[in-house]
Amino acid sequence: MNMNRLLRSCQRLALPEFDKAQLLESIKKLLLVDERWIPSERDTESLGVGPSNQAKIFVINCPVGPYYKTGFAAVSLAATSNYVRAWPGGTGDAKVGGNYAPGIRPQVEVAQKGYAQNLWLFGEEDFLTEVGTMNLFVFWKNAEGELELVTPPLDGTILPGVTRDSILTLAKQWGEFKVSEKKVTMPQLVEALKEKRVVEMFGAGTAAIVSPIKNIFYKGTDWAIPLDPKDPSSQAGALTKRFADTIMGIQYGEIPHEWSVVVKP
Ligand SMILES: *Cc1c(COP(=O)(O)O)cnc(C)c1O
């Protein structure tokens, strides 16, 4: 009985490992308990994967503490190209429980090196995709010299987050700078950083709304990402803060908005 594959799966999913001999003894004991269920003929049972014909949809309410207890906390990222979070044709663009376990070991590995999250890259070009389990935004002066807010397009490698959509919609309504869904490679970002064209970067998702980024480790180098040049003590850039304030204002009903649904008792 070869348990190496099971052990390898545990390692990949950052699950505790087990003792092979002990597991074999346990299986033997279990078979003795279940002896009556073992068919006497061959090929009598089938086990397979198929669509569910019944499912329950759960709505779970629970209070949560503030995400940033002491104001924003900008995060340091490590760019990951040896692991892939999502790929075209996969399930990475859907909220599937099975997408999360594979990201834990890469997360543990970067955490050991002192980084808060993975910056997920894709393909030989090192396309930026997402940060941890958040969508990614870059606010920069693009190569054409235009002020632009960019997030990667929904090509199958990106979860189409509600927060991502809200940020794109708000930014387009404000109409103050270009708003693009387009691919950006890590080399393009590094070039923009060298030329001091990057204004700020942040992750976006329901839990934090926005999460400012202060550093990206890529191919042996830590690249500092600007936060707020006007306030060196600040942990978030002006645009990042503005998205946080606006979305929170809408969530708390302070800013009347079609996205807020008022529940009347
Ligand atoms: C949930 C999630 C997001 C953010 O989606 P929201 O709808 O904004 O919360 C982004 N990326 C991944 C991989 C996610 O699982």
PDBQT file of the ligand as one rigid body, heavy atoms in Angstrom, charges set to zero:
ROOT
HETATM    1  C1  LIG A 301     -13.331  36.701  -2.854  1.00  0.00    +0.000 C 
HETATM    2  C2  LIG A 301     -12.160  36.957  -3.689  1.00  0.00    +0.000 A 
HETATM    3  C3  LIG A 301     -11.862  38.231  -4.164  1.00  0.00    +0.000 A 
HETATM    4  C4  LIG A 301     -12.648  39.456  -3.761  1.00  0.00    +0.000 C 
HETATM    5  O1  LIG A 301     -13.963  39.395  -4.111  1.00  0.00    +0.000 OA
HETATM    6  P1  LIG A 301     -15.050  40.329  -3.398  1.00  0.00    +0.000 P 
HETATM    7  O2  LIG A 301     -16.318  39.955  -4.071  1.00  0.00    +0.000 OA
HETATM    8  O3  LIG A 301     -14.636  41.734  -3.692  1.00  0.00    +0.000 OA
HETATM    9  O4  LIG A 301     -14.997  40.033  -1.950  1.00  0.00    +0.000 OA
HETATM   10  C5  LIG A 301     -10.771  38.380  -5.005  1.00  0.00    +0.000 A 
HETATM   11  N1  LIG A 301     -10.013  37.332  -5.352  1.00  0.00    +0.000 NA
HETATM   12  C6  LIG A 301     -10.247  36.089  -4.898  1.00  0.00    +0.000 A 
HETATM   13  C7  LIG A 301      -9.372  34.969  -5.312  1.00  0.00    +0.000 C 
HETATM   14  C8  LIG A 301     -11.341  35.864  -4.047  1.00  0.00    +0.000 A 
HETATM   15  O5  LIG A 301     -11.571  34.642  -3.604  1.00  0.00    +0.000 OA
ENDROOT
TORSDOF 0
